[in-house]
Amino acid sequence: MKHALLKTKSRLIMSLMIVIMSVVYTSCDDTETTDSTKFTIFYSGMTDIGPSMSGRISSPTYKGNTPSDFAITKVTLKGEAYSGDCFTIDPNDGFISINSTKDMQVGLYKLSISCISGGNYYEFKDIVEINFLKAVPDGITVEPNKLQVKYNDIIDETSEVELPTAQVKTDGDHVTITKYEIAKSDYSKYFDITKSGKISIIKGSTALLPGIYNISLKLTTGASSEDEGIFENALEINVTSAPFGLEYTPNEDMLEAENDKSGKTSFQSNAPALKGSLEGIEYSIKNITPTTDKIKIDPTTGVLSVDKDHGLQSGNNYVISIHVKNNFGEEDFNNAFTLQVVEYIEPISGFEYETSIDKYQYSKFTISPKEGLKGDNIQFSLINEPDALKGQIEFDAQTGTISVEKGNTIPQGNYPLTVRATNSKNAENPADATFTLNIIENPNYFTDIRYGNNIDVPEENNANQFRITEDNEANADATLKSFTFPSPQTGLKGNVSVAWSIKNGNNCDNLTIDSNTGKISFNQEATWPADKNGVKANTIGFCYVTATAGTDKDSQISQTTLVFIHYDLKANNGVHIHYNPFVFQADPKNGGNSTVPLVTVNGITTTSNFALDYRRSFNYYPTEGTLVKGAPGAAGSFLNELWTTYYKAMDIKLSTGSRNPMSYYGSVYDMSHSKKLPNQSDRLSVALAYVVPNDLTIHISPNIWKNSNGEYANGIMVGEMTFLTNVTVDTTETGESLKNGKKIAPIIIWFDKKFIK
């Protein structure tokens, strides 16, 4: 078979209807019978629709047997029964049509849907929610109500060209707008509206292709959501451009030569996809190699054609270049299409897939037509795609193969798919093949690795923390080697093979792991962590443990967890500091405070005359994201940027070796010469973090742990502290003395986006 190469990502097609925005899930309410399939359906919801507007909610996806006989069993408005006829459902595939009228009552409508699956009747209560909003009051306008802007000015984020804007206005004082929003649509994210009603186009939006976009607004004209209304088609934005892209799909095709076997033949291509404005569009043929006048082009659509009695001979390949112009410019597209004249085109036969295909959830897989497919120059198209698969699959129009990447998020369920195969011999009667993709439970799936903890805090949110306490430095190495970690728990069901591995993060290079059981232990050469002078230290370490379930690389699941160790060697002056938990799970956006530590001095619990502060050895270890690992002195590191931001806020020369950005005493006293921030409270507000003197909690400042692009910390922050046991009052002298205080590192900070509140 000869195919034109074309791979296309399945993608959503922009619709000018009201768009489907939110996914609604429901479990089944079986009103008559129950079967073992646990049948459920998944519908998309619709929001922000107004009077006289129409829309459509796509057919549901489902888990279980193929459903049929869809019906709307009940419609409610604000919890009360509604008997209007603006909602209809297709009984065969379940798509819902909405045709509202100007008299439609506003409010939240909920639809209950029934269907038949596997011979059983199911009803799904309130599965679809549709929010009808009233029209905005008279007297609200947008000026101007039409904008025209060049595509090239939008896509260039650095362009100095000022993009046009429009302003929402009211006629007189009888209407007050308290909230402005752009109504949801496929393209609403490319536009913005301010609190004062100024509508603008977001620069750098390369996906906002040339075309006309009608913007509807959701406006609140009172103090409550009851006063929300839709201003339909409030603004028309015309994004203009000369032609800059042309693609025929396929861009190669065949024509049978006219002979006794084939008879009279003709050809017609698909219409090309054009990037550029459609106003004044005109297509023409620039040239054809070799030359012929038998190939024509429709000047309006760009469709190429060859009429009967063409006389073109087998063996010739005609390469066609196209010229396109519109009201904003013109462009040539060389070698845009190739037409091959052949003696015979074999028609399509034997086109089918396996009728039911099971694949594990989250796994990588491909689905191809069965062997026995025949035909020349076949082009494949996916003619129905359930919503749950959109953006998750890649469809190859050359081979008809569907590919899904590992780690996809397709829900468990049954998804009917239809693929169409065409060539010039069956253009009038294309071959369709329908099959069902069944996404089933992956036995290798798990989400958590837990070793527990030994610090007497709830394991649920504080797993994998272990404190190894030793008072005698001479026994430290032996204590390490004899320490026993619990066996890990994963929650995997059945006899699933799991392979384990371990990687050092910091101070855990002497740990080993049993690759079969996940059991962690210190090797027999393990020594207690020491400082740069070889002195054993009271410090923190962490490592990464990875468990991979399953042996099939396409369906196996891997998870990685952090395991933390507090090497709690008695510090100078007989000090132990126990934060419980000693892993401070910090919100990088909003900040917060750690727990209060338990401080013992020679076995006596006390915080009297005790001072603690961050001092040195700061380092950041990313666990996710683009923020760069390293110390403050490492150029390009995340901490280097944070240190720089701190000193700029103080308007003082940068010192990457300083403790001050992480120090209470440094920010309050050492930086007191800052003329820009003369008040202590202001200086503390720009500190990254510090130990609070009165209770020794660690304070994380809000909205600081992020880079210039707004990416928040997602990783591990370590730093060594110093302490004093003879302090009477917090003073400059205390801060100076702490610089040479006794070393300790009893806590580690773990930033993660999942901790953001």
C-alpha positions in Angstrom: 0.0 0.0 0.0 1.1 3.6 -0.6 0.2 6.1 2.0 0.8 9.8 2.4 2.6 10.5 5.6 0.5 12.4 8.0 0.4 12.3 11.8 -2.0 14.4 13.7 -2.6 14.9 17.4 -6.3 14.6 18.2 -7.4 18.0 19.3 -10.5 19.9 20.2 -12.2 21.8 17.4 -13.1 25.4 18.2 -16.8 25.8 18.3 -18.8 29.0 18.2 -21.5 27.5 20.3 -21.5 27.8 24.1 -18.7 25.5 25.2 -18.6 22.6 27.5 -16.4 23.5 30.5 -16.8 21.3 33.5 -16.7 17.5 33.9 -19.4 16.0 36.0 -19.2 12.5 37.4 -21.9 10.4 39.1 -22.1 6.9 40.3 -25.2 5.0 39.2 -28.5 4.9 41.0 -29.9 1.6 39.8 -33.6 1.9 40.2 -34.6 -1.6 39.0 -31.7 -4.0 38.9 -28.1 -4.3 39.8 -25.4 -6.1 37.8 -21.7 -6.6 38.4 -20.4 -4.1 35.9 -20.8 -1.1 38.2 -22.1 0.8 35.2 -21.5 4.5 35.3 -21.6 7.3 32.7 -19.6 10.5 32.5 -21.2 13.7 31.1 -19.7 17.1 30.4 -21.5 20.1 31.9 -22.3 23.5 30.5 -22.1 26.9 32.2 -22.8 30.5 31.4 -25.6 30.3 28.8 -28.1 33.1 28.3 -31.4 33.9 26.7 -31.9 32.8 23.1 -28.6 31.0 23.0 -28.1 27.4 22.0 -25.6 24.7 22.7 -24.9 21.0 22.8 -23.5 18.7 25.4 -21.5 15.8 23.9 -22.4 12.1 24.3 -21.4 10.6 27.6 -18.5 8.2 28.1 -19.3 5.2 30.2 -17.9 2.3 32.2 -19.6 -1.0 31.6 -21.8 -2.3 28.7 -22.7 0.1 25.8 -25.7 2.2 26.8 -28.7 3.0 24.6 -32.3 4.3 24.9 -31.3 7.5 26.6 -34.0 9.7 28.0 -34.3 12.8 30.2 -36.3 11.6 33.2 -36.4 14.8 35.2 -35.4 18.5 35.0 -35.2 20.7 38.0 -34.7 24.5 38.3 -33.4 25.6 41.7 -34.5 22.2 43.1 -38.1 22.5 41.7 -39.5 20.4 38.8 -39.3 22.1 35.4 -41.5 21.0 32.5 -40.2 23.1 29.6 -39.0 21.7 26.3 -35.7 23.4 25.7 -33.7 20.3 26.6 -33.7 17.3 24.2 -31.6 14.1 24.2 -30.7 11.8 21.3 -31.9 8.4 22.4 -29.1 6.6 20.5 -26.0 8.3 21.7 -27.1 10.6 24.5 -26.0 14.0 23.3 -28.1 16.8 24.7 -29.3 19.8 22.8 -30.2 23.1 24.4 -32.4 25.7 22.7 -33.2 28.5 25.1 -35.7 31.3 24.5 -35.7 34.9 25.6 -38.3 33.9 28.2 -36.2 31.2 29.7 -36.2 31.4 33.5 -32.7 32.0 34.9 -31.1 29.7 37.4 -29.3 26.3 37.8 -31.0 23.5 35.8 -30.2 19.9 36.7 -31.0 17.1 34.3 -31.5 13.4 35.4 -30.8 10.9 32.6 -31.8 7.3 32.2 -30.5 4.6 29.8 -30.3 0.9 29.2 -27.0 -1.0 29.5 -26.6 -4.8 29.5 -30.4 -5.2 29.6 -30.6 -3.2 32.8 -32.3 0.2 33.4 -30.2 2.9 35.1 -31.1 6.4 36.2 -28.5 9.1 37.0 -29.9 11.9 39.1 -28.8 15.5 38.5 -25.9 14.3 36.3 -25.9 17.4 34.1 -25.9 21.0 35.4 -26.7 24.0 33.2 -26.5 27.6 34.5 -28.9 30.0 32.7 -28.1 33.6 33.3 -30.4 36.5 32.5 -29.4 39.1 29.9 -27.7 42.1 31.3 -29.9 45.2 31.7 -30.3 47.7 28.9 -27.8 50.5 28.8 -24.6 48.4 28.9 -22.4 48.7 25.9 -18.8 48.0 24.8 -16.9 50.7 23.0 -15.8 50.1 20.5 -17.7 46.9 19.9 -15.4 45.7 17.1 -11.6 45.5 17.2 -9.2 44.6 14.5 -5.6 43.4 15.4 -2.7 41.9 13.5 -1.8 38.4 14.4 1.9 39.2 14.3 1.4 41.9 16.9 -0.3 39.4 19.2 2.2 36.5 19.0 5.3 38.8 19.7 5.3 39.1 23.4 8.2 41.7 23.2 6.5 43.8 20.5 6.2 47.5 21.5 3.0 47.7 19.4 0.1 48.6 21.7 -2.8 46.2 21.1 -6.3 47.8 20.9 -8.7 47.5 23.9 -12.4 48.0 24.5 -14.2 49.4 27.5 -17.5 48.3 29.0 -19.7 51.3 29.6 -23.1 52.1 31.1 -25.7 54.6 30.0 -26.1 56.9 33.0 -26.2 55.9 36.6 -29.1 53.4 36.6 -26.8 50.4 36.2 -23.7 49.7 38.4 -21.4 46.8 37.5 -19.6 45.3 40.4 -17.9 42.4 38.7 -16.6 41.8 35.2 -15.8 38.4 33.7 -15.4 37.0 30.2 -17.8 34.1 29.6 -16.2 30.8 29.3 -15.3 29.5 25.8 -12.6 27.6 24.0 -10.8 30.9 23.4 -11.7 33.0 26.4 -8.3 32.4 28.0 -6.7 34.6 25.3 -8.5 37.7 26.5 -8.6 39.6 29.8 -10.9 42.0 31.5 -10.0 44.3 34.4 -11.9 45.2 37.5 -13.0 48.4 35.7 -14.2 46.6 32.6 -11.3 47.2 30.2 -11.1 44.2 27.7 -7.7 43.4 26.3 -5.9 40.7 24.2 -3.1 38.8 26.0 0.2 39.1 24.2 2.1 36.0 23.3 -0.9 33.9 22.5 0.3 32.0 19.5 -2.7 29.7 19.6 -5.1 32.6 18.9 -5.1 32.1 15.1 -6.5 34.6 12.6 -10.3 34.7 12.6 -13.3 36.4 14.1 -13.9 35.9 17.8 -17.2 36.9 19.4 -16.7 37.7 23.1 -19.6 37.3 25.6 -19.3 38.8 29.0 -20.7 37.7 32.4 -21.4 40.8 34.4 -22.7 41.3 38.0 -24.8 44.4 38.4 -25.6 44.0 42.1 -24.1 42.8 45.3 -24.9 39.1 44.8 -24.6 36.3 42.2 -28.4 36.7 41.7 -27.5 39.7 39.7 -25.2 37.9 37.2 -26.1 38.3 33.6 -24.8 37.4 30.1 -23.9 40.1 27.6 -24.0 38.0 24.5 -21.6 38.8 21.7 -20.5 42.0 23.4 -17.3 42.4 21.4 -16.1 41.2 18.0 -12.4 40.8 17.6 -11.0 40.2 14.2 -7.4 38.8 14.3 -6.0 39.5 10.8 -3.1 38.1 8.9 -1.8 37.5 5.4 -1.8 33.8 4.5 1.1 32.1 6.3 0.2 28.4 6.3 -1.4 26.0 3.9 -1.8 22.2 4.3 -3.6 19.7 2.3 -4.6 16.5 4.1 -3.4 14.3 2.6 -0.8 16.2 0.7 -0.3 13.3 -1.7 -2.9 11.4 -3.6 -3.4 9.1 -6.7 -5.3 9.3 -9.9 -5.9 6.3 -12.1 -5.0 6.7 -15.7 -7.9 6.3 -18.1 -7.7 2.8 -19.7 -9.9 -0.1 -20.6 -9.8 -1.4 -17.0 -10.4 1.9 -15.2 -12.6 3.7 -17.7 -13.1 7.4 -17.3 -11.5 8.7 -14.1 -11.5 12.0 -12.2 -10.0 13.4 -9.0 -10.9 15.8 -6.2 -8.7 16.7 -3.2 -9.8 17.7 0.2 -10.0 21.5 0.9 -6.7 22.7 2.4 -6.4 24.1 5.9 -5.3 27.7 5.7 -3.6 29.8 8.4 -4.5 33.4 7.7 -7.6 35.6 7.4 -10.4 34.4 5.2 -11.6 37.9 4.0 -11.0 38.2 0.3 -9.5 34.8 0.1 -8.5 33.6 -3.4 -6.5 30.4 -4.4 -4.7 29.9 -7.7 -2.1 27.5 -9.1 1.4 29.0 -9.2 2.9 26.2 -11.2 2.7 22.5 -11.9 5.7 20.3 -12.6 5.6 18.7 -15.1 3.4 21.2 -16.8 -0.3 20.4 -17.5 -3.5 22.3 -17.7 -5.6 19.4 -16.6 -5.3 20.1 -12.9 -7.6 22.9 -11.7 -8.2 24.7 -8.4 -11.4 26.2 -7.0 -10.4 29.9 -6.3 -12.8 30.0 -3.3 -12.1 26.7 -1.5 -8.6 25.7 -2.8 -9.9 22.2 -3.8 -7.8 20.7 -6.6 -9.6 18.6 -9.3 -9.1 16.7 -12.5 -12.0 16.2 -14.8 -12.8 13.1 -16.9 -11.1 12.7 -20.3 -7.9 14.2 -18.8 -5.5 11.9 -20.8 -2.9 12.0 -18.0 -0.5 9.1 -18.3 0.5 6.5 -15.7 3.9 7.1 -14.1 3.8 10.9 -13.9 4.0 12.7 -10.6 2.6 16.2 -10.7 4.0 18.6 -8.0 1.7 21.6 -7.5 2.6 24.9 -5.9 -0.3 27.2 -4.7 -0.6 31.0 -4.5 -3.0 32.4 -1.9 -4.0 36.0 -1.3 -6.5 37.7 0.9 -7.2 41.3 2.0 -4.1 41.5 4.1 -1.4 40.0 1.8 -0.4 37.1 -0.4 1.9 34.1 -0.2 3.3 31.3 -2.3 3.3 27.7 -1.0 5.7 25.6 -3.0 5.2 21.9 -3.5 2.0 22.0 -1.5 0.5 18.9 -3.2 1.6 15.9 -5.3 -0.7 14.0 -7.6 0.6 10.6 -8.8 -1.0 9.1 -11.9 -1.0 5.3 -11.6 -2.3 2.4 -13.7 -4.6 1.0 -11.0 -5.8 2.0 -7.5 -6.7 -1.0 -5.4 -10.0 -0.4 -3.5 -10.1 -0.8 0.3 -11.0 -4.2 1.6 -10.5 -6.2 4.9 -10.6 -3.0 7.1 -11.4 -3.9 10.7 -10.1 -3.8 14.3 -10.6 -6.2 17.1 -14.1 -5.5 18.2 -13.3 -5.2 21.9 -9.8 -4.2 23.2 -8.8 -4.2 26.8 -6.0 -2.0 28.0 -4.7 -1.2 31.5 -5.3 2.3 32.9 -2.2 4.6 32.8 -0.4 2.2 30.4 1.2 2.9 27.0 -0.4 1.1 24.1 -1.1 1.1 20.4 -4.1 -0.1 18.5 -3.8 -0.9 14.8 -6.1 -2.3 12.1 -6.1 -6.1 11.8 -4.0 -7.9 9.2 -5.6 -8.4 5.8 -6.2 -4.7 5.1 -5.8 -4.0 1.4 -6.0 -0.8 -0.7 -3.8 1.9 -2.2 -3.2 5.3 -0.8 -5.5 4.9 2.2 -6.2 7.8 4.5 -7.7 7.2 7.9 -9.7 9.5 10.1 -11.1 9.2 13.6 -14.7 10.2 13.2 -15.9 9.9 16.8 -13.8 10.5 19.9 -15.2 10.4 23.4 -14.5 13.4 25.5 -12.4 11.4 28.0 -10.0 10.5 25.2 -9.5 14.1 23.8 -6.0 15.2 24.3 -4.9 11.8 25.4 -4.5 9.9 22.2 -2.4 10.3 19.0 -4.0 9.2 15.7 -1.9 8.3 12.7 -3.8 9.2 9.6 -1.4 7.2 7.5 -1.8 3.9 9.2 -5.0 4.1 11.3 -3.0 3.5 14.5 -4.0 4.9 17.8 -1.2 5.6 20.3 -1.5 6.4 23.9 1.4 7.4 26.1 2.3 6.0 29.4 0.9 8.0 32.4 -2.2 9.0 30.5 -5.2 9.9 32.7 -8.0 8.2 30.7 -10.6 7.0 33.3 -11.6 3.4 33.5 -14.5 2.8 31.2 -15.7 1.6 27.8 -15.1 3.9 24.8 -16.6 3.3 21.4 -14.4 4.5 18.5 -15.0 4.6 14.8 -12.2 4.9 12.3 -12.9 5.7 8.6 -10.7 4.6 5.7 -10.9 6.3 2.4 -9.1 6.3 -1.0 -10.2 7.6 -4.4 -12.0 4.3 -5.1 -14.4 4.5 -2.2 -14.8 8.2 -1.7 -18.5 7.9 -2.1 -18.8 4.9 0.2 -16.0 5.0 2.9 -15.2 2.0 5.0 -15.9 2.4 8.7 -14.5 0.1 11.4 -16.0 0.4 14.9 -14.5 -1.1 18.1 -14.7 -0.6 21.9 -11.6 0.4 23.9 -12.0 -0.9 27.4 -9.7 0.8 30.0 -9.5 -1.6 32.9 -8.0 -1.5 36.3 -4.2 -1.6 36.3 -3.0 -4.2 38.9 0.3 -2.3 39.1 -1.3 0.9 40.2 -0.4 2.4 43.6 0.1 5.9 44.9 2.0 5.7 48.1 5.1 4.2 49.8 5.1 4.2 53.6 7.7 3.1 56.0 6.0 4.7 59.0 7.9 6.8 61.5 9.5 6.5 65.0 8.8 10.0 66.3 5.3 9.4 67.7 3.3 11.6 65.3 0.4 10.4 63.0 1.8 8.4 60.1 -0.9 9.5 57.7 0.7 12.8 57.0 4.1 12.3 58.5 5.4 9.0 57.1 9.0 8.1 56.4 10.6 10.1 59.2 13.2 8.4 61.5 15.2 9.9 64.3 18.4 8.0 65.4 19.4 9.3 68.8 22.8 8.8 70.3 24.4 10.6 73.3 27.9 9.0 73.0 29.8 10.0 69.9 32.0 6.9 70.3 29.0 4.7 69.7 27.5 6.6 66.8 28.7 4.4 64.0 27.6 1.2 65.7 24.2 2.7 66.4 23.7 3.5 62.7 24.6 0.0 61.6 22.2 -1.6 64.0 19.3 0.7 63.3 16.3 -1.1 61.8 13.8 0.5 59.4 10.3 -1.0 59.1 9.2 -2.7 55.9 7.4 -0.5 53.4 3.7 -0.6 52.6 2.3 0.2 49.1 -1.3 -0.9 49.2 -0.7 -3.1 46.1 -3.2 -6.0 45.8 -2.3 -9.5 44.8 1.0 -11.0 43.9 2.5 -8.0 42.1 6.2 -8.0 41.5 7.9 -4.8 42.8 11.5 -3.7 42.2 13.0 -1.2 44.6 15.9 1.3 44.3 17.4 4.0 46.4 19.2 7.3 45.7 21.0 9.6 48.1 19.6 13.1 48.5 21.8 14.4 51.3 23.7 12.5 54.1 22.2 9.1 53.0 25.0 7.7 50.9 25.5 4.8 53.3 22.0 3.4 52.9 21.2 0.3 50.9 17.9 -1.3 49.9 16.8 -4.8 49.2 15.6 -4.7 45.6 13.0 -7.3 46.2 11.5 -6.2 49.5 12.2 -2.5 49.8 13.8 -3.0 53.2 16.3 -0.2 54.0 19.4 -0.6 56.1 22.8 1.0 56.7 25.7 -0.8 55.1 28.5 -2.2 57.3 30.8 0.6 56.2 28.3 3.3 57.4 29.7 6.1 59.4 27.8 8.9 61.2 27.7 12.1 59.1 30.4 14.6 59.9 31.1 18.2 59.2 33.9 19.4 56.9 36.4 19.0 59.8 35.4 15.4 60.3 33.5 16.1 63.5 30.3 14.0 63.8 27.3 16.2 63.6 23.7 16.6 64.7 22.2 16.9 61.2 19.5 15.8 58.8 19.5 13.6 55.7 17.1 12.4 53.1 17.0 9.9 50.3 14.7 8.9 47.4 13.1 5.5 47.4 11.5 4.3 44.1 9.2 1.3 43.8 8.3 -0.1 40.3 5.3 -2.4 40.2 5.0 -4.9 37.4 7.4 -6.3 34.8 5.7 -5.1 31.6 7.4 -1.8 30.8 4.2 -0.4 29.2 1.9 -1.0 32.2 4.3 -0.9 35.1 3.8 1.9 37.6 6.6 3.7 39.5 6.3 5.9 42.5 9.1 7.7 44.4 9.0 8.8 48.0 11.3 10.7 50.3 12.7 9.1 53.4 14.1 11.5 56.1 16.6 10.8 58.8 17.5 13.0 61.8 20.9 12.0 63.0 20.3 13.1 66.6 23.8 13.1 68.1 23.9 15.0 71.4 25.3 18.4 70.6 27.7 20.4 72.6 26.5 21.3 76.1 24.3 18.2 76.1 21.7 19.6 73.8 19.0 17.7 71.8 16.4 19.6 69.8 13.4 17.6 68.7 10.9 19.1 66.2 8.0 16.6 65.9 7.6 16.2 63.0 11.2 17.2 62.1 10.1 17.5 58.4 8.3 20.9 58.2 5.8 20.5 55.3 5.7 24.1 54.2 3.3 26.0 52.1 5.5 27.9 49.7 2.8 30.4 48.8 1.2 31.3 52.1 4.0 30.4 54.5 3.3 29.4 58.1 5.0 28.1 61.2 6.4 24.8 62.3 5.7 23.0 65.5 7.3 24.1 68.7 10.4 22.0 69.4 11.3 20.0 72.6 14.6 21.2 73.8 16.6 19.3 76.4 19.9 20.3 77.9 21.7 17.5 79.8 18.4 15.6 80.0 16.4 18.5 81.3 13.6 20.0 79.2 14.0 23.8 79.0 14.1 26.8 76.6 15.2 29.3 79.3 18.2 31.3 78.2 18.2 29.4 74.9 18.7 31.0 71.5 18.6 29.4 68.1 19.1 30.7 64.6 19.9 29.7 61.1 23.6 30.2 60.3 25.1 28.4 57.2 25.2 25.6 54.7 22.0 26.5 52.9 21.0 24.3 50.0 17.9 23.6 47.9 17.1 20.3 46.3 14.3 20.4 43.8 11.8 17.5 43.8 9.8 18.9 40.9 9.7 21.9 38.6 12.4 24.0 36.9 14.0 25.7 40.0 17.7 25.0 40.0 19.5 23.1 42.8 22.2 24.6 44.7 23.5 27.0 47.4 23.0 30.8 47.4 26.5 31.3 45.9 25.7 29.0 42.8 25.0 31.2 39.8 21.6 30.5 38.4 20.4 28.6 41.4 17.0 29.2 43.0 18.6 30.3 46.3 20.8 32.7 44.5 17.7 34.4 43.1 16.1 34.5 46.5 19.2 35.9 48.2 19.4 38.5 45.4 15.8 39.5 45.9 16.3 39.9 49.6 19.2 42.2 49.3 17.5 44.3 46.6 14.6 44.7 49.0 17.1 46.0 51.6 18.9 48.1 48.9 22.2 46.6 50.2 25.0 44.9 48.3 24.4 41.2 47.7 26.2 38.7 50.0 25.5 35.1 49.0 27.5 33.8 52.0 25.4 35.6 54.5 22.9 34.0 56.9 20.7 37.1 56.9 17.9 36.1 54.4 17.2 33.1 56.7 18.0 34.7 60.1 15.9 36.6 62.6 19.0 38.2 64.1 20.5 38.9 60.8 17.4 40.7 59.4 16.7 42.6 62.6 20.2 43.6 63.7 22.7 43.0 60.9 20.6 44.7 58.3 19.6 47.6 60.6 21.6 50.0 58.3 19.1 49.5 55.5 17.7 52.9 54.6 15.1 51.4 52.4 13.6 49.3 55.3 14.4 51.1 58.5 11.8 49.2 60.6 12.5 45.8 62.0 9.1 44.5 61.1 9.6 45.5 57.4 13.0 43.8 57.3 11.5 40.6 58.8 8.7 40.7 56.2 11.2 40.2 53.4 13.2 37.5 55.1 12.8 34.1 53.5 12.4 32.3 56.9 13.7 32.5 60.4 13.5 31.0 63.9 11.0 32.8 66.0 12.9 33.7 69.3 10.1 33.3 71.8 9.0 29.7 70.9 11.7 28.5 68.4 9.2 27.7 65.7 10.4 28.1 62.1 8.5 30.9 60.3 8.1 30.7 56.5 7.3 34.1 55.0 4.4 34.2 52.5 4.8 34.9 48.7 8.6 34.9 48.8 9.5 31.3 47.9 9.1 31.7 44.2 11.2 32.8 41.2 10.7 35.8 39.0 8.3 33.7 36.8 6.1 33.0 39.7 7.1 29.3 40.1 6.9 28.3 43.8 9.4 26.2 45.6 8.9 22.4 45.2 11.7 20.8 47.0 13.9 20.3 50.1 15.5 23.2 51.9 18.3 22.5 54.3 20.4 24.7 56.5 22.6 24.5 59.6 21.7 26.3 62.8 23.6 27.5 65.8 22.5 27.8 69.4 23.4 29.4 72.7 22.4 28.2 76.2 23.2 31.3 78.2 21.1 34.0 76.7 19.2 36.5 78.9 17.6 38.8 76.3 17.5 39.1 72.5 20.0 41.7 71.6 22.6 42.6 68.9 25.1 40.8 71.1 23.0 37.6 71.0 22.9 37.7 67.3 26.7 38.2 67.1 27.3 35.4 69.6 25.1 33.0 67.6 27.4 33.4 64.6 29.9 31.4 66.6 27.3 29.3 68.5 27.2 25.5 68.7 26.2 23.7 65.5 23.0 21.8 65.0 20.5 20.9 62.2 17.4 19.4 63.8 14.8 20.3 61.1 14.4 20.1 57.3 11.9 22.2 55.2 9.9 20.4 52.5 8.1 22.7 50.1 5.5 21.1 47.9 2.6 22.4 45.8 0.4 19.9 47.5 0.9 21.8 50.8 -0.5 25.0 49.3 -3.7 25.9 51.0 
